[in-house]
Amino acid sequence: SQQGEEDPQALSIQEGENATMNCSYKTSINNLQWYRQNSGRGLVHLILIRSNEREKHSGRLRVTLDTSKKSSSLLITASRAADTASYFCATDSASGTYKYIFGTGTRLKVLA
Amino acid sequence: GAVVSQHPSRVICKSGTSVKIECRSLDFQATTMFWYRQFPKQSLMLMATSNEGSKATYEQGVEKDKFLINHASLTLSTLTVTSAHPEDSSFYICSARVGTSGRSEQYFGPGTRLTVT
């Protein structure tokens, strides 16, 4: 399977703490994106990071990309109960098919 | 930002019937559209890649006669689940890509929840 792996599979933290999720993938990529999905809902785009970028920030989100290790991390700082959701990374292969393959996801629960 | 819509958002059908799901790019032309399915508590699995005016490319293990994809225009792709069975119940999500370079953007629709009774 081409699917990427994410860890941890599930994460439970207290409000105000930071949450870190990791994504590993298998092939060279053009882009890596992080998405959030609330239970039973569609995807919410968080950040896109390109293969020539190493770090991006958006509000309380920080994404890093290490193409040598084929891995990325998503850090959510000062987490809130509203951050409770599943988080997925998705990568598109540099081989030219442009299709995004999703990771297995991390289920984050932030306790108030 | 670019918007992708899906219709219907929810559908319930009886076993043996066919269901069509539409995916539209509202304010841009999509060179390529993709269809994913998602089972409860699982990740999204790519089903097929659809280019306007040509046959869809299906991922391994996806039955092309069961999941018919038609990409009739640069703003519309449809997925028809034929002779639906309860195991086809799932969340179906489409995405649309702008451009053909590695830097082109891709946008996801809100999803369609299919329940087959």
Interface residues (C-beta under 8 A of the other chain):
Chain A: Q3 N30 N31 Q33 Y35 G40 R41 G42 L43 H45 L48 R50 F88 A90 D92 A94 G96 T97 Y98 K99 Y100 I101 F102 G103 T104 G105 R107
Chain B: T32 F34 Y36 K41 Q42 S43 L44 M45 L46 T49 F91 I93 S95 R97 T100 G102 R103 S104 E105 Q106 Y107 F108 G109 P110 G111 R113
